[in-house]
Amino acid sequence: MGGGHISAKYYPLSRVFNQGFYLRASYGPGQLTAKRDYQDEAKTFRHQFAIGSTLLGGVGYSLPLNKCSLSLEVEMERARRNGTISGVGDSQVFRSGQVGVNVVLTF
């Protein structure tokens, strides 16, 4: 898997970067790494490691300010990863999603 994401931001109404309503999308690799303590006498750990992809979509509004802009955006991310869990095996599927609100200062 590569290390980079492909991302795009589009201002459909103003057609001017950093001004007005915009749509944003991103796609790329994602990983999950976790280590959990069993809390047993042997102090064993369960390891989880997974690699897959993430897809993010968002909408926002940018307000130009002098030589920068202030944006408020809402985004949703979905991810699907295949991985290994110690004691369970390979090819375990992990799916996750999240919704976020961001305040972005662009300069």
VOPAGU-2260 file (C-alpha; in pm, 1 decimal, decimal comma):
REM VOPAGU-2260
SITE   aa  ch    i         X         Y         Z
SITE  MET   A    0       0,0       0,0       0,0
SITE  GLY   A    1     120,6     348,8     -76,9
SITE  GLY   A    2     138,7     624,9     177,2
SITE  GLY   A    3     -51,9     902,9       4,1
SITE  HIS   A    4    -412,6    1008,7     -22,8
SITE  ILE   A    5    -589,5    1149,5    -325,8
SITE  SER   A    6    -791,9    1453,6    -227,0
SITE  ALA   A    7   -1005,0    1716,9    -399,9
SITE  LYS   A    8   -1187,1    2031,5    -292,0
SITE  TYR   A    9   -1438,7    2204,2    -519,6
SITE  TYR   A   10   -1615,8    2540,6    -485,1
SITE  PRO   A   11   -1926,4    2490,1    -706,6
SITE  LEU   A   12   -2092,8    2828,8    -648,7
SITE  SER   A   13   -1810,5    3083,8    -629,2
SITE  ARG   A   14   -1559,0    2880,9    -834,7
SITE  VAL   A   15   -1295,6    3070,7    -633,0
SITE  PHE   A   16   -1057,7    2883,3    -400,2
SITE  ASN   A   17   -1115,2    2957,8     -27,9
SITE  GLN   A   18   -1437,6    3150,4     -87,9
SITE  GLY   A   19   -1788,1    3022,3     -15,7
SITE  PHE   A   20   -1948,4    2679,1      -8,8
SITE  TYR   A   21   -1729,8    2377,7     -98,7
SITE  LEU   A   22   -1732,4    1999,9    -133,3
SITE  ARG   A   23   -1435,8    1788,8     -28,5
SITE  ALA   A   24   -1340,7    1423,8     -85,6
SITE  SER   A   25   -1039,6    1209,2      -1,2
SITE  TYR   A   26    -944,7     846,0     -64,7
SITE  GLY   A   27    -637,7     655,8      47,1
SITE  PRO   A   28    -478,5     387,4     261,7
SITE  GLY   A   29    -567,5     346,5     625,7
SITE  GLN   A   30    -436,4     132,2     906,6
SITE  LEU   A   31    -544,2      10,7    1247,2
SITE  THR   A   32    -295,1     -91,5    1514,8
SITE  ALA   A   33    -398,4    -184,1    1867,9
SITE  LYS   A   34    -245,3    -370,6    2161,2
SITE  ARG   A   35    -471,7    -474,4    2447,2
SITE  ASP   A   36    -359,9    -618,5    2780,1
SITE  TYR   A   37    -545,3    -934,4    2882,8
SITE  GLN   A   38    -481,9    -851,3    3250,5
SITE  ASP   A   39    -387,5   -1211,5    3324,2
SITE  GLU   A   40     -98,5   -1343,6    3534,0
SITE  ALA   A   41     122,5   -1395,9    3227,9
SITE  LYS   A   42      68,5   -1032,8    3117,6
SITE  THR   A   43     -10,0   -1139,8    2761,7
SITE  PHE   A   44    -130,6    -896,4    2499,8
SITE  ARG   A   45    -370,5    -925,7    2207,7
SITE  HIS   A   46    -232,0    -753,1    1899,7
SITE  GLN   A   47    -446,4    -621,6    1617,0
SITE  PHE   A   48    -304,6    -488,1    1292,7
SITE  ALA   A   49    -499,1    -409,2     976,8
SITE  ILE   A   50    -443,6    -228,0     647,3
SITE  GLY   A   51    -711,8    -108,2     409,6
SITE  SER   A   52    -867,5     204,9     268,3
SITE  THR   A   53   -1052,9     512,9     387,9
SITE  LEU   A   54   -1303,1     733,3     206,5
SITE  LEU   A   55   -1387,9    1078,6     337,1
SITE  GLY   A   56   -1649,7    1326,5     217,5
SITE  GLY   A   57   -1730,1    1668,7     351,3
SITE  VAL   A   58   -1904,8    1999,2     297,0
SITE  GLY   A   59   -1799,0    2337,2     426,5
SITE  TYR   A   60   -1798,7    2711,4     393,0
SITE  SER   A   61   -1488,2    2932,9     360,1
SITE  LEU   A   62   -1479,3    3298,7     455,5
SITE  PRO   A   63   -1183,4    3489,4     304,9
SITE  LEU   A   64    -990,2    3707,3     552,8
SITE  ASN   A   65    -708,3    3929,3     421,5
SITE  LYS   A   66    -434,8    3676,6     320,0
SITE  CYS   A   67    -602,6    3370,0     472,3
SITE  SER   A   68    -944,7    3210,5     510,0
SITE  LEU   A   69   -1149,8    3061,8     791,6
SITE  SER   A   70   -1360,6    2754,2     711,1
SITE  LEU   A   71   -1619,4    2550,4     896,2
SITE  GLU   A   72   -1677,0    2199,1     763,5
SITE  VAL   A   73   -1861,8    1878,4     842,5
SITE  GLU   A   74   -1709,1    1550,2     728,3
SITE  MET   A   75   -1784,2    1178,9     731,3
SITE  GLU   A   76   -1521,3     907,9     705,2
SITE  ARG   A   77   -1572,0     538,9     628,1
SITE  ALA   A   78   -1294,8     280,0     645,7
SITE  ARG   A   79   -1256,1     -90,2     567,9
SITE  ARG   A   80    -946,3    -282,6     667,2
SITE  ASN   A   81    -831,5    -647,6     661,2
SITE  GLY   A   82    -601,9    -759,1     937,3
SITE  THR   A   83    -468,5   -1000,7    1192,9
SITE  ILE   A   84    -571,7   -1057,0    1553,6
SITE  SER   A   85    -343,3   -1270,8    1768,0
SITE  GLY   A   86    -524,0   -1584,9    1877,3
SITE  VAL   A   87    -801,4   -1532,4    1619,2
SITE  GLY   A   88    -622,0   -1533,3    1283,7
SITE  ASP   A   89    -569,6   -1348,0     959,1
SITE  SER   A   90    -820,5   -1188,2     721,4
SITE  GLN   A   91   -1033,2   -1029,6     991,3
SITE  VAL   A   92   -1242,2    -738,6     856,6
SITE  PHE   A   93   -1259,5    -411,0    1048,6
SITE  ARG   A   94   -1510,4    -144,3     946,3
SITE  SER   A   95   -1540,0     195,8    1105,6
SITE  GLY   A   96   -1686,6     537,2    1047,8
SITE  GLN   A   97   -1686,7     875,1    1208,0
SITE  VAL   A   98   -1847,1    1215,8    1168,3
SITE  GLY   A   99   -1654,6    1531,2    1251,7
SITE  VAL   A  100   -1681,1    1908,2    1257,6
SITE  ASN   A  101   -1367,2    2108,3    1175,7
SITE  VAL   A  102   -1264,6    2471,1    1194,5
SITE  VAL   A  103    -985,0    2529,2     940,6
SITE  LEU   A  104    -751,0    2826,6     905,9
SITE  THR   A  105    -588,2    2836,3     560,7
SITE  PHE   A  106    -293,4    3066,4     491,0
